[in-house]
Amino acid sequence: MTADDDLPPVGSGLDPGDFCIKQRADWLAFAMTYTQSFPDAEDAVSHMVQKMLEHHARHGTLCPDMRDPVGWSKTVIRNYLIDQFRRSKVRRRHSGAFVLPEGDIADDIADRIIAAEAMAVVASLEPRAHMIAMLRWVEGLETQEIADRLGMKASSVRSSLNRARKKMRRQLGVAEPERVLREGTT
């Protein structure tokens, strides 16, 4: 029979990469119970993996001696999340009265998503239509200026922009605006 001193430290025979891969789903679920946010949970798990790899590089074990690697890892995750909460609380307190309304942030994010999707539509256009759209919507040139630069008729530029606008509306799921009839016409 061997004495306890002769036993290898807990977690010393395990490969940290394999251990982290096997435990990732459990760690994410654990972190999600605290954060209710997948990105925040991923940050906590990444922090824990980094701590475990650093400990393994220094000491050759997954966790401090006589500790269970799974229990230790969950303690690291919990402590990281508590620290993040405290830091955000201090930041909010020091920021004073200036806090952006949540609607503005959501609107900004939605605008960025729509802009990215719109640029993807522009990128999918044929080369000439793409050039016309970029000159108009990105560079801000007028129809006649685009026509002069490209050696085209202004009516052709307008037609190209109109087709690009319709394609963009279709792909972004935006309804065509109602045509307004002038008074006196039927």
C-alpha positions in Angstrom: 0.0 0.0 0.0 1.3 3.5 -0.8 1.2 6.5 1.4 -0.8 9.6 0.4 2.5 11.4 -0.2 3.4 9.0 -2.9 0.2 9.6 -4.9 0.4 12.0 -7.9 -1.3 15.3 -7.4 -5.0 15.5 -8.4 -5.2 16.2 -12.1 -1.5 15.7 -12.8 -2.0 12.9 -15.4 -4.7 14.8 -17.4 -4.0 16.8 -20.5 -5.4 20.3 -20.0 -6.6 20.6 -23.6 -8.6 17.4 -23.5 -10.0 18.2 -20.0 -11.1 21.7 -21.1 -12.8 20.4 -24.3 -14.7 17.7 -22.3 -15.8 20.2 -19.6 -16.6 23.2 -21.9 -20.4 22.5 -22.2 -20.7 22.0 -18.4 -18.7 25.2 -17.7 -20.9 27.2 -20.2 -24.1 25.9 -18.6 -22.7 26.8 -15.1 -21.7 30.3 -16.2 -25.0 30.9 -17.9 -26.8 30.3 -14.6 -25.0 33.4 -13.3 -24.9 35.6 -16.4 -28.0 34.8 -18.5 -25.8 36.0 -21.4 -24.0 33.6 -23.7 -21.2 36.0 -24.6 -20.5 36.8 -20.9 -20.6 33.1 -20.1 -18.1 32.4 -22.9 -15.8 35.2 -21.5 -15.9 33.5 -18.1 -15.1 30.1 -19.5 -12.3 31.6 -21.6 -10.8 33.2 -18.5 -11.0 29.9 -16.6 -9.3 28.0 -19.4 -6.5 30.5 -19.5 -6.1 30.2 -15.7 -6.0 26.4 -15.9 -3.5 26.4 -18.7 -1.3 28.9 -16.8 -1.5 26.7 -13.7 -0.6 23.6 -15.7 2.4 25.4 -17.3 3.7 26.5 -13.9 2.9 23.5 -11.7 2.2 20.5 -14.1 -1.3 20.0 -12.6 -4.8 21.2 -13.7 -5.5 22.9 -10.3 -3.9 23.5 -7.0 -3.0 20.4 -5.0 -5.7 18.5 -3.2 -8.5 20.2 -5.2 -11.0 18.7 -7.6 -10.3 20.2 -11.1 -14.0 20.5 -11.9 -14.8 22.2 -8.5 -11.8 24.5 -8.8 -12.7 25.5 -12.3 -16.3 26.4 -11.3 -14.9 28.4 -8.4 -12.7 30.3 -10.8 -15.6 31.0 -13.1 -17.8 32.2 -10.2 -15.1 34.4 -8.9 -14.5 35.9 -12.3 -18.2 36.7 -12.7 -18.4 38.3 -9.3 -15.4 40.4 -10.1 -16.9 41.5 -13.4 -20.1 42.4 -11.7 -18.3 44.5 -9.1 -16.3 46.3 -11.7 -19.3 47.1 -13.8 -21.1 48.4 -10.6 -18.1 50.7 -9.9 -18.0 51.9 -13.5 -21.7 52.7 -13.4 -21.2 54.6 -10.1 -18.3 56.6 -11.4 -19.9 57.4 -14.7 -22.3 59.8 -13.0 -25.6 60.8 -14.4 -24.6 60.2 -18.0 -25.9 56.8 -19.1 -27.0 56.1 -22.6 -30.6 55.1 -22.9 -31.0 51.5 -23.9 -33.1 52.4 -27.0 -30.2 54.4 -28.5 -27.8 51.5 -28.2 -30.4 49.0 -29.6 -31.1 51.4 -32.5 -27.4 51.8 -33.2 -26.9 48.1 -33.3 -29.9 47.6 -35.6 -28.6 50.4 -37.9 -25.2 48.7 -38.1 -26.8 45.3 -38.9 -29.0 46.9 -41.6 -26.0 48.8 -43.0 -23.9 45.6 -43.2 -26.7 43.7 -44.9 -27.2 46.7 -47.3 -23.5 46.6 -48.2 -23.7 42.9 -48.8 -26.5 43.6 -51.3 -24.4 46.3 -53.0 -21.4 43.9 -53.2 -23.6 41.3 -54.9 -24.4 43.7 -57.8 -22.8 43.5 -61.2 -19.6 45.5 -61.5 -21.1 48.6 -63.2 -24.2 48.7 -61.0 -21.9 48.2 -58.0 -19.7 51.1 -59.0 -22.8 53.4 -59.5 -24.3 52.4 -56.2 -21.0 53.0 -54.3 -20.5 56.4 -56.0 -24.0 57.5 -55.1 -24.6 56.0 -51.6 -21.0 55.9 -50.3 -19.3 58.8 -52.0 -22.5 60.9 -52.1 -22.1 62.0 -55.8 -25.2 63.2 -57.7 -26.6 61.4 -60.6 -25.1 63.7 -63.2 -21.7 63.6 -61.6 -21.7 59.8 -61.7 -22.9 59.9 -65.4 -20.0 62.3 -66.3 -17.4 60.2 -64.5 -18.5 56.9 -66.1 -19.4 58.3 -69.5 -23.0 57.4 -69.3 -26.4 59.1 -69.6 -27.9 60.4 -66.4 -31.1 58.4 -67.1 -29.1 55.1 -67.2 -27.5 56.0 -63.9 -31.0 56.6 -62.4 -32.3 53.3 -63.8 -29.4 51.4 -62.3 -29.8 53.0 -58.9 -33.6 52.3 -59.0 -32.9 48.6 -59.8 -30.3 48.4 -57.0 -32.7 50.1 -54.6 -35.5 47.6 -55.5 -33.2 44.6 -55.1 -32.0 46.0 -51.7 -35.6 46.5 -50.5 -36.5 42.9 -51.6 -33.5 41.3 -49.9 -33.8 43.4 -46.7 -37.6 42.8 -46.5 -38.5 46.4 -46.7 -41.8 47.2 -48.4 -41.9 49.6 -51.4 -43.2 53.0 -50.4 -46.7 53.7 -51.6 -46.8 55.9 -54.6 -48.5 59.2 -53.8 -50.8 60.6 -56.4 -51.0 64.3 -56.9 -54.3 65.9 -56.2 -56.5 66.1 -59.1 -55.2 63.0 -60.8 -57.0 59.7 -60.9 
